[in-house]
Amino acid sequence: MPPTFWSYLRRPRLELYFDPGSTYHRREVEDTGGAPGYFCHVMVRNRGGAIARNCRGRLLEVSVRNPDGSTAPAPGFIAPIFLKWAREPDFDPRDLESDRPRALDLCFTLSASPHQLRFFAPPSPSGVQIFPPGVYTVRVAVSADNVRPAHRAFRVDFTRGWDQLVVEGA
């Protein structure tokens, strides 16, 4: 049976964006003995009427800005890596209901190691990829079983201190 006009309008549509009011989160990190951590998220919203099934985020690329203004792939980045949904214990996919924004962990820093920008990396939340201070461009994709993937690039400025990360659309 061909899809109806109504099902076409209700289909899930993913939006990947940055919201400064919802993106930064500071909390104590148990693994570091309670030292503060600074977490940065990107937001995902399903703009359609139907549930987006098995949504996952992936970090596809990390580039670093060189002193001359050019960019190059960040040394040591192994792509792609799954991103973790904020405040979740694992890297498993999640369903996204209609018009309910959900935070996706992008990167974080720790006061205990203030010169390290970190990205969670599976197989567990304790796995990370670490980068030195700098300005990075990251490409993120969010996909689901029943919808086209959403792609977006973000700039991460990690030059001002461990708790002063700045994330913006690139």
Secondary structure as the mmCIF struct_conf table of DSSP 4:
data_model
#
loop_
_struct_conf.conf_type_id
_struct_conf.id
_struct_conf.beg_label_comp_id
_struct_conf.beg_label_asym_id
_struct_conf.beg_label_seq_id
_struct_conf.end_label_comp_id
_struct_conf.end_label_asym_id
_struct_conf.end_label_seq_id
HELX_LH_PP_P HELX_LH_PP_P1 PRO A 2 THR A 4
HELX_RH_AL_P HELX_RH_AL_P1 PHE A 5 ARG A 10
BEND BEND1 ARG A 11 ARG A 11
STRN STRN1 LEU A 14 TYR A 17
HELX_RH_AL_P HELX_RH_AL_P2 PRO A 20 THR A 23
STRN STRN2 TYR A 24 VAL A 29
HELX_RH_3T_P HELX_RH_3T_P1 GLU A 30 THR A 32
TURN_TY1_P TURN_TY1_P1 GLY A 33 GLY A 33
BEND BEND2 GLY A 34 GLY A 34
STRN STRN3 ALA A 35 ASN A 46
BEND BEND3 GLY A 48 ALA A 50
HELX_LH_PP_P HELX_LH_PP_P2 ILE A 51 ILE A 51
STRN STRN4 ALA A 52 ARG A 65
TURN_TY1_P TURN_TY1_P2 PRO A 67 ASP A 68
BEND BEND4 GLY A 69 GLY A 69
STRN STRN5 THR A 71 PRO A 73
HELX_LH_PP_P HELX_LH_PP_P3 ALA A 74 ALA A 74
TURN_TY1_P TURN_TY1_P3 PRO A 75 GLY A 76
BEND BEND5 ALA A 79 ALA A 79
STRN STRN6 ILE A 81 LEU A 83
HELX_LH_PP_P HELX_LH_PP_P4 LYS A 84 LYS A 84
STRN STRN7 TRP A 85 TRP A 85
TURN_TY1_P TURN_TY1_P4 ALA A 86 ARG A 87
BEND BEND6 PRO A 89 ASP A 90
STRN STRN8 ARG A 94 LEU A 96
STRN STRN9 SER A 98 SER A 98
TURN_TY1_P TURN_TY1_P5 ASP A 99 ASP A 99
STRN STRN10 ARG A 102 LEU A 110
TURN_TY1_P TURN_TY1_P6 SER A 111 ALA A 112
STRN STRN11 SER A 113 PHE A 120
TURN_TY1_P TURN_TY1_P7 PRO A 122 PRO A 123
BEND BEND7 SER A 124 SER A 124
TURN_TY1_P TURN_TY1_P8 PRO A 125 SER A 126
STRN STRN12 VAL A 128 PHE A 131
BEND BEND8 PRO A 133 PRO A 133
STRN STRN13 GLY A 134 ALA A 144
TURN_TY1_P TURN_TY1_P9 ASP A 145 ASN A 146
STRN STRN14 VAL A 147 PHE A 158
BEND BEND9 ARG A 160 ARG A 160
TURN_TY1_P TURN_TY1_P10 TRP A 162 ASP A 163
STRN STRN15 VAL A 166 GLY A 169
#
